[in-house]
Amino acid sequence: MAVHEIECAAAMNHISSRFLPYSWDLNPYRGCAHGCRYCFALYSHSYMGDGGGDFYSDLYVKTNIAERLEYELSRRSWAGEPVNIGGVTDSYQPAEQHYKLMPEILRLMIKYRNPCIISTKSDLILRDYDLIARLSEVAAVNLAATITCMDERVRTRLEPGGVPSARRFEVLRAFSETRACTGVHLMPIIPFLTDSRANLSAICAGAHTAKVSYLLPGLLNLRGKTRSVFMDFLRRDFPQCEAPLRRLYQSKPARKAHRSALMRWLRSEAAAHEVSLDHITPYRRLLQTDEQLSLF
């Protein structure tokens, strides 16, 4: 892993999308050592100049991000909107053990009582348990773990740098004891590889045991550079899946039908495990509660 220390001009980036429950994104790092073969964010390295190197092995560390964040949160124009932390790269990837950027970010969120959303595939987040618990007492916090596969033989090839899925459920169970809203990001569901009824049912069961507020499913996205990288991975590691998946993604009607059938079954399975697929309402309730408390 080649590490490049850089300074950022801004800590937060504005995002316009009607599909997201937030408008601001914050990423302490660019690039990710978790090495997830399906990562949608591979395109982002092109913004780093000279191509940015390899997303999986060239890591950019924004060493001044806390300083810039305080400047932005302290401005009179800042309206205290929810901030998504780590939307492009995992904020708790291995480099965070050394750089410790997240504790400073969390302290600023506490200081300015700013709501945030955090998702990770790492148990390093438990290091900051007390900070996140404290933040959840003064602002709305949504904390999620991405969990895609319960078969570790498959998962370690899909997400070689992530911790085991069972450990991610343990992380969520720990944070369920705080005021934070917790969730499972079941994304991506990969046709012919991780979309078996047995795998998805096991994830629903784990979500129930971890007492999460919601489960958010999403089908594999193969846009831009991700398509070639992921198909090369399938060809090498799971060749039996390559041809059927390629055919599915060449036909929009077939992909739509596949997704509809899958989601219909998943809604039923989640309900059987008493797990909600509504990822908006739990966090919105926290935000509304905080707004009401601020009136007193």
LUMBAKOL-471763 format. One line per field, with one value per residue: residue number from 0; x, y, z of N, C-alpha, C in turn. Coordinates in Angstrom, 1 decimal. Layout:
<sites>
seq = [NUM;...]
nc1 = [X;...]
nc2 = [Y;...]
nc3 = [Z;...]
cac1 = [X;...]
cac2 = [Y;...]
cac3 = [Z;...]
cc1 = [X;...]
cc2 = [Y;...]
cc3 = [Z;...]
</sites>
This chain:
<sites>
seq = [0;1;2;3;4;5;6;7;8;9;10;11;12;13;14;15;16;17;18;19;20;21;22;23;24;25;26;27;28;29;30;31;32;33;34;35;36;37;38;39;40;41;42;43;44;45;46;47;48;49;50;51;52;53;54;55;56;57;58;59;60;61;62;63;64;65;66;67;68;69;70;71;72;73;74;75;76;77;78;79;80;81;82;83;84;85;86;87;88;89;90;91;92;93;94;95;96;97;98;99;100;101;102;103;104;105;106;107;108;109;110;111;112;113;114;115;116;117;118;119;120;121;122;123;124;125;126;127;128;129;130;131;132;133;134;135;136;137;138;139;140;141;142;143;144;145;146;147;148;149;150;151;152;153;154;155;156;157;158;159;160;161;162;163;164;165;166;167;168;169;170;171;172;173;174;175;176;177;178;179;180;181;182;183;184;185;186;187;188;189;190;191;192;193;194;195;196;197;198;199;200;201;202;203;204;205;206;207;208;209;210;211;212;213;214;215;216;217;218;219;220;221;222;223;224;225;226;227;228;229;230;231;232;233;234;235;236;237;238;239;240;241;242;243;244;245;246;247;248;249;250;251;252;253;254;255;256;257;258;259;260;261;262;263;264;265;266;267;268;269;270;271;272;273;274;275;276;277;278;279;280;281;282;283;284;285;286;287;288;289;290;291;292;293;294;295]
nc1 = [0.8;0.7;1.1;-0.2;0.1;-2.0;-3.4;-6.6;-8.9;-11.5;-13.5;-16.0;-18.2;-20.7;-23.6;-26.0;-28.8;-31.8;-32.2;-30.8;-30.5;-29.2;-27.2;-24.6;-21.2;-18.4;-15.1;-12.3;-10.3;-9.0;-9.3;-9.0;-8.1;-9.5;-10.3;-12.6;-14.2;-16.3;-16.5;-18.1;-16.9;-14.5;-14.1;-13.5;-10.8;-9.7;-10.0;-7.8;-5.7;-3.2;-4.3;-4.4;-3.4;-3.7;-6.8;-7.1;-4.5;-3.2;-3.3;-4.8;-4.4;-6.1;-4.8;-5.3;-8.0;-9.7;-9.2;-10.2;-12.8;-13.8;-13.7;-15.8;-18.1;-18.4;-19.2;-21.6;-23.4;-23.8;-26.1;-26.4;-26.9;-27.4;-24.4;-22.7;-20.4;-17.6;-18.6;-17.5;-15.0;-14.0;-14.0;-12.8;-10.8;-7.6;-5.5;-6.5;-6.0;-3.5;-3.5;-5.7;-7.9;-10.6;-11.5;-11.0;-12.7;-15.2;-15.3;-15.6;-18.1;-19.6;-19.1;-20.4;-22.9;-23.8;-25.7;-25.0;-24.0;-22.7;-20.9;-19.4;-17.0;-15.5;-14.2;-12.8;-14.1;-15.2;-13.3;-13.9;-16.2;-17.2;-17.1;-18.9;-21.2;-21.6;-22.0;-24.4;-26.1;-26.4;-27.0;-28.5;-27.6;-26.7;-25.7;-24.1;-23.4;-21.9;-22.9;-22.6;-22.3;-22.5;-21.0;-17.8;-15.8;-16.4;-16.8;-14.2;-12.9;-14.3;-14.3;-11.5;-10.2;-11.9;-13.5;-14.8;-18.2;-19.8;-18.5;-19.1;-21.8;-21.7;-20.6;-22.7;-24.6;-23.4;-23.6;-26.3;-27.0;-26.7;-28.0;-28.0;-29.2;-29.2;-28.0;-28.1;-26.4;-27.1;-25.6;-23.5;-26.1;-25.2;-26.0;-26.3;-24.2;-24.2;-26.8;-28.4;-31.1;-30.5;-28.2;-29.2;-31.3;-29.8;-28.5;-30.7;-31.5;-29.3;-29.4;-31.7;-30.9;-28.9;-30.4;-31.0;-32.0;-32.9;-32.8;-31.0;-31.3;-29.6;-29.0;-26.3;-24.2;-23.0;-21.4;-19.3;-15.8;-16.0;-17.3;-15.5;-13.4;-14.8;-15.8;-13.5;-12.6;-14.6;-14.2;-11.8;-12.0;-14.6;-15.6;-17.9;-20.0;-19.7;-20.7;-23.6;-24.1;-23.2;-24.9;-27.3;-26.9;-26.7;-29.3;-31.8;-34.6;-34.5;-32.9;-34.4;-36.6;-35.4;-34.6;-37.0;-38.3;-36.5;-36.6;-39.2;-39.3;-37.4;-38.6;-40.6;-39.1;-37.6;-39.6;-40.5;-38.4;-38.7;-37.5;-37.0;-37.3;-37.3;-35.3;-35.3;-37.2;-36.5;-34.1;-35.0;-36.8;-35.1;-33.9;-36.0;-36.7;-34.5;-34.7;-37.0;-36.2;-34.3;-35.8;-36.4]
nc2 = [-1.2;2.1;5.1;8.4;11.5;14.2;17.6;18.8;21.0;21.4;19.9;18.7;17.6;18.7;16.9;16.1;14.4;12.7;10.2;9.8;10.1;12.3;15.3;15.9;14.9;13.3;12.3;11.0;9.6;8.7;6.0;2.6;0.0;-2.2;-3.6;-4.5;-6.2;-5.4;-2.7;0.4;2.8;3.1;4.8;7.2;7.7;8.9;11.5;12.4;13.3;12.7;10.2;9.0;6.6;3.2;2.2;0.3;0.1;2.6;4.9;7.9;10.3;12.6;14.8;17.2;17.3;17.5;20.1;21.6;20.8;21.8;24.5;24.6;23.6;25.6;27.8;30.5;30.1;27.4;24.8;22.7;20.2;16.6;14.6;12.4;10.1;8.7;7.8;7.2;5.9;3.6;4.8;3.5;1.9;0.0;2.0;3.9;3.1;4.0;6.8;8.0;9.8;9.8;10.0;12.8;13.9;13.0;14.2;16.8;16.7;16.2;18.5;20.4;19.4;17.8;16.0;12.7;10.1;6.9;4.3;1.1;-1.6;-2.6;-3.6;-1.8;0.5;0.1;1.0;3.7;3.7;5.0;7.7;7.8;6.9;9.1;11.1;10.3;11.0;13.7;14.3;13.1;9.9;7.6;4.4;2.0;-1.3;-2.8;-5.8;-8.6;-11.3;-14.5;-16.8;-17.4;-18.4;-17.4;-14.7;-13.7;-13.6;-11.8;-9.5;-8.9;-7.4;-6.8;-7.3;-10.5;-11.4;-12.2;-10.9;-8.2;-8.1;-8.4;-5.9;-4.2;-5.1;-4.2;-1.4;-1.1;-0.7;1.9;5.3;5.5;4.9;1.8;-0.2;-2.7;-2.8;-4.3;-4.7;-5.0;-7.1;-10.0;-11.4;-14.9;-15.4;-14.3;-14.2;-16.3;-18.0;-19.1;-17.6;-15.0;-15.3;-16.0;-13.6;-11.9;-13.1;-12.7;-9.9;-9.5;-10.7;-8.9;-6.7;-4.6;-1.4;-1.3;-2.9;-2.5;-3.3;-3.9;-4.2;-5.5;-3.0;-2.2;-0.1;2.1;1.9;-0.1;-2.3;-3.7;-4.4;-6.0;-8.1;-9.2;-10.2;-12.1;-13.9;-15.0;-15.9;-17.0;-18.5;-19.9;-18.2;-16.1;-16.0;-16.3;-14.0;-12.0;-12.2;-11.5;-8.8;-7.7;-7.4;-5.3;-5.6;-8.3;-8.0;-6.3;-7.9;-10.0;-8.6;-7.7;-10.1;-11.0;-9.0;-9.2;-11.7;-11.2;-9.1;-10.6;-12.5;-10.8;-9.7;-12.0;-12.4;-10.2;-7.8;-4.6;-3.1;-0.5;2.1;4.8;6.0;5.3;6.9;9.4;9.9;10.2;12.6;14.3;14.2;15.4;18.0;18.8;18.8;20.9;23.1;23.7]
nc3 = [0.0;-1.0;0.5;0.4;1.7;1.9;1.6;2.0;0.3;1.1;3.6;3.5;0.9;-1.4;-2.3;-4.8;-4.9;-5.3;-4.3;-2.0;1.6;2.5;2.0;2.1;2.0;3.5;3.4;4.8;3.6;0.4;-1.8;-0.9;1.3;1.8;-0.5;-1.9;-4.4;-5.9;-5.7;-6.1;-6.2;-7.7;-9.8;-8.6;-8.1;-10.3;-10.0;-8.6;-10.0;-12.5;-12.9;-10.4;-9.6;-8.3;-7.0;-5.0;-3.9;-3.7;-1.5;-0.4;2.1;4.0;5.7;7.0;7.5;9.8;10.7;8.5;8.6;11.0;10.5;8.5;9.8;11.7;10.5;10.0;8.0;7.9;8.2;9.8;8.7;8.0;7.7;5.6;6.5;5.0;2.5;0.1;0.5;3.0;6.2;8.4;7.5;7.4;7.6;9.3;11.8;12.3;11.6;12.9;12.3;12.6;15.4;15.9;14.1;15.0;17.5;16.8;15.5;17.8;19.3;17.7;17.6;15.4;13.1;11.7;9.4;9.3;7.8;7.6;7.1;9.0;12.3;13.7;14.3;16.8;18.5;18.8;20.2;22.6;21.9;19.7;21.0;22.7;20.8;19.7;21.7;21.5;18.9;15.9;14.9;12.4;12.1;10.2;8.9;6.2;4.9;3.0;2.5;4.0;3.8;4.4;2.8;0.3;0.9;1.8;-0.6;-2.1;-0.5;0.6;2.5;4.6;7.8;9.2;8.4;10.6;12.7;12.0;12.5;15.3;15.9;15.2;17.0;19.4;19.1;19.1;21.7;22.1;21.5;18.8;15.5;13.9;11.1;8.5;5.6;2.9;0.4;-2.3;-3.6;-5.3;-8.3;-8.8;-7.2;-4.5;-4.0;-3.1;-1.5;1.0;1.8;2.0;3.8;6.0;6.5;7.1;9.5;11.1;11.2;12.7;15.2;15.8;16.5;14.7;13.3;10.7;7.4;4.4;1.2;-2.0;-5.5;-7.4;-8.8;-11.9;-13.2;-15.1;-14.4;-12.6;-13.8;-15.6;-13.9;-12.0;-13.6;-14.5;-12.1;-11.5;-13.6;-13.0;-10.3;-9.8;-12.2;-13.1;-12.7;-14.3;-17.1;-16.9;-15.4;-17.0;-19.1;-17.9;-17.2;-19.6;-20.5;-19.9;-19.2;-18.3;-16.1;-14.5;-14.0;-12.6;-10.3;-9.3;-8.6;-6.7;-4.7;-3.9;-2.6;-0.7;0.9;2.1;3.5;5.3;6.8;8.1;9.8;11.4;10.6;9.4;6.2;5.8;5.5;5.9;7.7;10.5;11.0;10.3;12.3;14.5;13.7;13.7;16.4;17.6;16.5;17.8;20.4;20.4;20.5;23.1]
cac1 = [0.0;1.4;0.3;0.1;-0.5;-2.4;-4.3;-7.8;-9.4;-12.8;-13.7;-17.3;-18.6;-22.2;-24.2;-27.4;-29.5;-33.1;-32.2;-30.0;-31.1;-28.2;-26.7;-23.2;-20.3;-17.1;-14.2;-11.0;-9.3;-9.3;-8.7;-9.4;-7.3;-10.4;-10.2;-13.9;-14.1;-17.5;-16.6;-18.7;-16.2;-13.3;-14.0;-13.1;-9.3;-9.4;-10.0;-6.7;-4.6;-2.4;-5.0;-4.6;-2.9;-4.7;-7.7;-6.8;-3.2;-2.7;-4.2;-4.6;-4.8;-6.4;-4.2;-5.9;-9.5;-10.3;-9.1;-11.2;-14.2;-14.2;-14.0;-17.0;-19.2;-18.5;-19.7;-23.0;-24.3;-24.0;-27.4;-26.5;-27.5;-26.7;-23.2;-22.4;-18.9;-17.1;-19.5;-16.7;-14.1;-14.2;-13.2;-12.2;-9.9;-6.5;-4.7;-7.1;-5.3;-2.3;-3.8;-6.7;-8.6;-12.1;-11.8;-11.1;-14.0;-16.3;-15.3;-16.2;-19.5;-20.2;-19.0;-21.4;-24.1;-24.2;-26.1;-24.1;-24.3;-21.4;-21.0;-18.1;-16.8;-14.4;-14.5;-12.0;-15.1;-15.4;-12.3;-14.5;-17.6;-17.6;-17.4;-20.1;-22.3;-21.8;-22.5;-25.8;-26.9;-26.6;-27.3;-28.9;-26.5;-27.1;-24.5;-24.4;-22.3;-22.1;-22.8;-23.1;-22.2;-22.2;-20.0;-16.5;-14.9;-16.7;-16.6;-12.8;-12.4;-15.0;-13.9;-10.3;-9.7;-13.0;-13.6;-15.8;-19.5;-20.3;-17.9;-19.8;-23.1;-21.3;-20.4;-24.0;-25.2;-22.9;-24.1;-27.7;-27.1;-26.6;-29.2;-27.8;-30.0;-28.3;-28.6;-27.3;-26.4;-27.0;-25.2;-24.5;-26.5;-24.6;-26.7;-25.6;-23.0;-24.6;-28.3;-29.1;-32.1;-29.8;-27.3;-30.0;-32.0;-28.9;-28.3;-31.9;-31.5;-28.3;-29.9;-32.7;-30.2;-28.1;-31.3;-30.8;-33.2;-33.4;-31.9;-31.1;-30.8;-29.3;-28.4;-24.9;-24.1;-21.8;-21.2;-17.9;-14.6;-16.3;-17.7;-14.4;-12.7;-15.6;-15.9;-12.2;-12.6;-15.5;-13.6;-10.7;-12.3;-15.9;-15.9;-19.2;-20.9;-19.4;-21.5;-25.0;-24.2;-23.0;-26.2;-28.3;-26.6;-26.9;-30.7;-32.4;-35.8;-34.2;-32.3;-35.5;-37.5;-34.7;-34.6;-38.4;-38.6;-35.6;-37.1;-40.5;-39.0;-36.6;-39.5;-41.3;-38.1;-37.2;-40.7;-40.5;-37.4;-39.0;-36.5;-37.6;-36.6;-37.4;-34.1;-35.5;-38.0;-35.8;-33.2;-35.8;-37.4;-34.1;-33.7;-37.2;-36.6;-33.4;-35.3;-38.0;-35.4;-33.6;-36.8;-36.5]
cac2 = [0.0;3.3;6.2;9.8;12.5;15.4;18.5;19.1;22.4;21.3;18.6;18.2;17.8;18.7;15.9;16.3;13.2;12.4;8.9;9.7;10.8;13.3;16.1;16.2;13.7;13.5;11.2;11.3;8.9;8.3;4.7;1.7;-1.2;-3.4;-4.3;-5.1;-6.4;-4.8;-1.3;1.4;4.1;3.0;6.0;8.4;7.9;9.7;12.9;12.7;13.8;11.6;8.9;8.6;5.3;2.1;2.5;-0.6;0.1;3.9;5.6;9.3;10.6;14.1;15.1;18.5;17.3;18.0;21.6;22.1;20.5;22.8;25.8;24.5;23.5;26.8;29.0;30.9;29.6;26.0;24.6;21.5;19.0;15.3;14.4;11.0;10.0;7.5;7.4;6.8;5.0;3.2;5.6;2.7;1.0;-0.2;3.2;4.7;2.7;4.9;8.2;8.4;11.0;9.7;10.6;14.2;14.2;12.7;15.2;18.0;16.4;16.3;19.9;21.2;18.6;17.7;14.6;12.1;8.7;6.2;2.9;0.5;-3.1;-2.9;-3.5;-0.7;1.5;-0.1;1.9;5.0;3.5;6.0;9.0;7.7;6.9;10.5;11.9;9.9;11.6;15.1;14.5;11.9;9.1;6.4;3.6;0.8;-2.2;-3.5;-7.2;-9.1;-12.7;-15.2;-17.8;-16.8;-18.8;-16.5;-13.3;-13.3;-13.3;-10.6;-8.4;-9.5;-6.6;-6.6;-8.3;-11.5;-10.9;-12.4;-9.8;-7.0;-8.2;-8.1;-4.5;-3.6;-5.4;-3.4;-0.1;-1.1;-0.3;3.4;5.9;5.5;4.1;0.9;-0.9;-3.6;-2.4;-5.6;-4.1;-5.4;-8.5;-10.3;-12.5;-16.2;-15.6;-14.1;-14.0;-17.5;-17.8;-19.5;-16.5;-13.8;-15.6;-15.9;-12.2;-11.4;-13.7;-12.0;-8.5;-9.6;-10.9;-7.7;-5.7;-3.4;-0.6;-1.6;-3.6;-1.9;-4.2;-3.2;-5.1;-5.1;-1.9;-2.4;1.1;2.6;1.0;-1.3;-3.4;-4.5;-4.9;-7.1;-9.2;-9.9;-11.0;-13.3;-14.8;-15.6;-16.6;-17.7;-18.5;-20.4;-17.1;-15.0;-16.0;-15.9;-12.6;-11.1;-12.2;-10.8;-7.4;-7.2;-7.2;-4.5;-6.3;-9.5;-7.6;-5.8;-9.1;-10.7;-7.7;-7.7;-11.4;-11.1;-8.1;-9.7;-12.7;-10.6;-8.4;-11.6;-13.1;-9.9;-9.6;-13.2;-12.2;-9.0;-6.8;-3.6;-2.7;1.0;2.7;6.3;6.4;5.4;8.1;10.6;10.1;10.8;13.9;15.1;14.3;16.4;19.3;19.2;19.1;22.1;24.2;23.9]
cac3 = [0.0;-1.1;1.2;0.0;2.6;1.1;2.3;1.3;0.4;1.8;4.3;3.1;-0.5;-1.6;-3.3;-5.2;-5.3;-4.6;-3.8;-0.8;2.7;2.9;0.9;2.3;2.1;4.1;3.2;5.3;2.8;-1.0;-2.0;0.2;1.4;1.9;-1.7;-2.3;-5.9;-6.5;-5.3;-7.0;-6.2;-8.4;-10.6;-7.8;-8.1;-11.5;-9.5;-7.8;-10.8;-13.1;-12.8;-9.0;-9.2;-8.1;-5.9;-3.9;-3.3;-3.6;-0.5;-0.1;3.5;4.1;7.0;7.6;7.3;11.0;10.6;7.5;9.0;12.1;9.8;7.8;10.8;12.6;9.7;10.3;7.0;8.0;8.7;10.6;7.9;8.2;6.9;5.4;6.6;4.4;1.4;-1.1;1.0;4.4;7.2;9.4;6.9;8.3;7.8;10.4;13.1;12.5;11.4;13.9;11.9;12.9;16.7;15.8;13.3;15.9;18.5;16.1;15.4;19.1;19.6;16.9;17.6;14.0;12.7;10.7;9.0;9.2;7.4;7.6;7.1;10.0;13.7;14.3;14.8;18.2;19.2;19.0;20.7;23.5;21.1;18.9;21.9;23.2;19.7;19.6;22.7;21.2;17.5;15.2;14.3;11.7;11.9;9.4;8.5;4.9;5.0;1.8;2.4;5.3;3.5;4.5;1.7;-0.7;1.3;1.8;-2.0;-2.5;0.4;1.3;3.7;5.5;8.9;8.9;8.5;11.9;13.5;11.7;13.3;16.7;16.0;15.2;18.3;20.4;19.0;19.4;23.0;22.1;20.9;17.3;14.6;13.3;10.0;7.6;4.1;2.1;-0.9;-3.3;-3.8;-6.5;-8.9;-9.0;-6.3;-3.1;-3.9;-2.7;-0.4;2.2;2.2;2.3;5.0;7.2;6.8;7.8;10.8;11.8;11.4;13.8;16.4;16.2;16.8;13.9;13.0;9.3;6.5;3.1;0.1;-3.3;-6.4;-7.9;-9.8;-12.7;-14.0;-15.3;-14.3;-11.8;-14.6;-16.1;-12.7;-11.4;-14.5;-14.5;-10.8;-11.7;-14.6;-12.3;-9.0;-9.9;-13.6;-13.3;-12.5;-15.3;-18.3;-16.6;-14.9;-18.1;-19.9;-17.1;-17.2;-21.0;-20.8;-18.8;-18.8;-17.5;-14.8;-13.8;-13.6;-11.5;-9.1;-8.7;-7.9;-5.5;-3.7;-3.4;-1.7;0.5;1.8;2.9;4.5;6.3;7.7;8.9;10.9;12.1;10.2;8.5;5.0;5.7;6.1;6.0;8.9;11.8;11.1;10.2;13.6;15.3;13.3;14.2;17.9;17.9;16.2;18.8;21.7;20.2;20.7;24.5]
cc1 = [0.9;0.6;0.8;-0.6;-0.7;-3.2;-5.5;-8.3;-10.7;-12.9;-15.0;-17.6;-20.1;-22.6;-25.6;-28.0;-30.8;-33.2;-31.5;-30.6;-30.1;-27.7;-25.2;-22.4;-19.0;-16.2;-12.8;-9.9;-9.9;-8.5;-9.0;-8.7;-8.2;-10.5;-11.5;-14.0;-15.2;-17.6;-17.1;-17.8;-14.8;-13.0;-13.3;-11.6;-8.9;-9.4;-8.7;-5.5;-3.7;-3.0;-5.2;-4.0;-4.0;-5.5;-7.4;-5.5;-2.5;-3.7;-3.8;-5.2;-5.0;-6.0;-4.8;-7.4;-10.2;-10.3;-10.1;-12.6;-14.7;-14.5;-15.4;-18.2;-19.4;-19.1;-21.2;-23.9;-24.5;-25.2;-27.5;-27.1;-26.7;-25.5;-22.9;-20.9;-18.5;-18.0;-18.8;-15.7;-14.3;-13.3;-12.5;-11.3;-8.6;-5.6;-5.2;-6.5;-4.2;-2.7;-4.8;-7.4;-10.1;-12.3;-11.9;-12.4;-15.2;-16.4;-15.9;-17.7;-20.3;-20.2;-20.1;-22.8;-24.7;-24.5;-25.2;-24.6;-22.9;-21.6;-19.6;-18.1;-15.8;-14.9;-13.7;-12.9;-15.4;-14.4;-13.0;-16.0;-18.0;-17.9;-18.7;-21.4;-22.6;-22.4;-24.0;-26.7;-27.2;-27.0;-27.7;-27.8;-27.1;-25.8;-24.8;-23.2;-22.7;-21.9;-23.4;-23.1;-21.8;-21.3;-18.6;-15.6;-15.2;-16.4;-15.2;-12.3;-13.1;-14.5;-12.7;-9.9;-10.7;-13.0;-14.7;-17.2;-20.1;-19.7;-18.7;-21.2;-22.8;-21.1;-21.8;-24.7;-24.7;-23.4;-25.6;-28.0;-27.1;-27.9;-29.1;-28.8;-29.0;-28.9;-27.6;-27.5;-26.1;-26.8;-23.8;-24.9;-26.1;-25.3;-25.8;-24.4;-23.5;-26.1;-29.0;-30.0;-31.4;-28.9;-28.2;-30.8;-31.1;-28.6;-29.5;-31.9;-30.4;-28.7;-30.9;-31.9;-29.4;-29.0;-31.2;-32.1;-33.8;-32.3;-32.1;-30.5;-30.5;-28.6;-27.1;-25.0;-22.8;-21.6;-19.7;-16.8;-14.9;-16.7;-16.5;-13.6;-13.5;-15.7;-14.6;-12.1;-13.4;-14.8;-12.5;-11.1;-13.6;-16.4;-17.3;-20.3;-20.8;-20.5;-23.0;-25.1;-24.1;-24.3;-27.2;-28.1;-26.6;-28.4;-31.4;-33.7;-35.6;-33.7;-33.5;-36.4;-36.8;-34.7;-36.0;-38.7;-37.7;-36.2;-38.4;-40.2;-38.3;-37.6;-40.2;-40.3;-37.7;-38.4;-40.8;-39.5;-37.6;-38.0;-37.1;-36.7;-36.7;-36.2;-34.2;-36.1;-37.3;-34.9;-34.0;-36.4;-36.4;-33.9;-34.8;-37.2;-35.6;-33.9;-36.2;-37.3;-34.7;-34.5;-36.9;-35.2]
cc2 = [1.2;4.4;7.5;10.7;13.8;16.3;18.8;20.5;22.5;19.9;17.9;18.5;17.7;17.7;16.2;15.0;13.0;11.1;8.7;10.6;11.9;14.1;16.5;15.0;14.1;12.3;11.5;10.7;8.8;7.0;3.9;0.4;-2.5;-4.2;-5.0;-5.1;-5.7;-3.3;-0.3;2.6;4.1;4.2;7.2;8.7;8.8;11.2;13.4;13.2;12.7;10.3;8.4;7.3;4.2;2.3;1.6;-0.5;1.5;4.7;7.0;9.7;12.2;14.5;16.3;18.5;17.8;19.5;22.2;21.9;21.5;24.1;25.7;24.4;24.7;28.0;29.3;30.3;28.1;25.7;23.3;20.3;17.7;15.2;12.9;10.8;8.6;7.0;6.8;5.7;4.8;4.0;4.8;1.6;1.0;1.1;4.1;4.3;3.6;6.4;8.8;9.7;11.0;10.3;12.1;14.7;14.1;13.8;16.5;17.9;16.6;17.8;20.7;20.5;18.4;16.2;14.0;10.6;8.1;4.8;2.3;-1.0;-3.5;-2.8;-2.5;0.4;1.3;0.7;3.2;4.9;4.6;7.4;8.9;7.6;8.3;11.3;11.6;10.5;13.1;15.4;13.1;11.2;7.9;5.6;2.3;0.0;-2.8;-5.0;-7.9;-10.6;-13.4;-16.4;-17.2;-17.2;-17.8;-15.0;-12.8;-13.0;-12.1;-9.4;-8.7;-8.7;-6.3;-7.7;-9.3;-10.9;-11.1;-11.3;-8.5;-7.0;-7.9;-6.6;-3.8;-3.9;-4.5;-2.0;0.0;-0.7;1.2;4.0;5.9;4.6;3.1;0.2;-1.8;-3.1;-3.7;-5.2;-4.4;-6.8;-8.9;-11.6;-13.7;-16.4;-15.4;-14.0;-15.3;-17.3;-18.1;-18.3;-15.3;-14.0;-15.5;-14.5;-11.5;-11.9;-12.9;-10.5;-8.5;-9.8;-9.7;-6.5;-4.4;-2.7;-0.9;-2.4;-3.0;-2.7;-3.4;-4.2;-4.6;-4.0;-2.1;-1.2;1.5;1.5;-0.2;-2.5;-4.3;-5.1;-6.1;-8.3;-9.9;-10.8;-12.2;-14.3;-15.6;-16.5;-17.4;-17.8;-19.1;-19.3;-16.1;-14.9;-15.7;-14.5;-11.7;-11.0;-11.4;-9.3;-6.8;-6.9;-6.5;-5.1;-7.5;-9.1;-7.0;-6.9;-9.8;-9.9;-7.8;-9.0;-11.5;-10.2;-8.6;-10.8;-12.1;-9.8;-9.4;-12.2;-12.1;-9.7;-10.8;-13.1;-10.9;-7.9;-5.9;-3.3;-1.1;1.7;4.2;6.7;6.4;6.6;9.4;10.9;10.7;12.2;14.8;15.3;15.4;17.8;19.8;19.6;20.5;23.3;24.6;24.4]
cc3 = [0.0;-0.5;0.8;1.0;1.8;2.0;1.4;1.4;1.1;2.4;3.7;1.6;-0.6;-2.6;-3.5;-5.7;-4.6;-4.0;-2.4;0.3;3.3;1.7;1.0;2.6;2.6;4.0;3.7;4.4;1.3;-1.3;-0.8;0.1;1.6;0.7;-2.2;-3.9;-6.6;-6.3;-6.4;-7.2;-6.9;-9.2;-9.9;-7.8;-9.3;-11.1;-8.9;-8.7;-11.3;-12.9;-11.4;-8.6;-9.1;-6.9;-4.7;-3.2;-3.2;-2.7;-0.3;1.3;3.6;5.5;7.7;7.6;8.6;11.0;9.7;7.9;10.1;11.4;9.1;8.8;11.6;11.8;10.0;9.2;7.1;8.8;9.5;10.0;8.2;7.2;6.8;5.5;6.0;3.3;0.3;-0.7;2.5;5.3;8.2;8.7;7.7;8.5;9.0;11.7;13.4;12.5;12.4;13.5;12.4;14.4;16.7;15.1;14.2;17.0;18.0;15.9;16.7;19.5;18.9;16.8;16.2;13.7;11.7;10.5;8.7;8.8;7.3;7.4;8.1;11.4;14.4;14.8;16.3;19.1;19.6;19.6;21.6;22.9;20.4;19.8;22.4;22.1;19.6;20.6;22.4;19.8;17.0;14.5;13.7;11.5;11.3;9.1;7.2;5.1;3.8;1.7;3.7;5.0;3.4;3.4;0.5;-0.3;1.3;0.4;-2.5;-1.8;1.2;2.5;4.7;6.6;8.6;9.2;9.9;12.9;13.2;12.4;14.8;16.9;16.1;16.5;19.4;20.3;19.1;20.8;23.2;21.5;19.3;16.6;13.9;12.1;9.3;6.2;3.4;0.7;-1.2;-3.2;-5.2;-7.1;-9.1;-8.1;-4.8;-2.9;-3.6;-1.6;0.9;2.7;2.7;3.6;6.2;7.5;7.5;9.2;11.7;12.1;12.6;15.1;16.8;16.5;16.0;13.6;11.6;8.6;5.1;2.1;-1.2;-4.2;-6.9;-9.0;-10.6;-13.7;-14.0;-15.1;-13.5;-12.7;-15.1;-15.0;-12.1;-12.3;-14.6;-13.2;-11.0;-12.5;-13.9;-11.2;-9.1;-11.4;-14.0;-13.3;-13.6;-16.4;-17.9;-16.1;-16.1;-19.0;-19.2;-17.3;-18.6;-21.4;-19.6;-18.3;-17.9;-16.1;-13.9;-13.2;-12.4;-10.2;-8.5;-8.0;-6.6;-4.4;-3.1;-2.3;-0.4;1.4;2.7;4.0;5.6;7.3;8.6;10.0;11.6;11.8;9.2;7.4;4.8;6.3;6.3;7.3;10.2;12.0;11.1;11.6;14.6;15.0;13.8;15.7;18.3;17.6;17.3;20.1;21.6;20.5;22.2;25.1]
</sites>
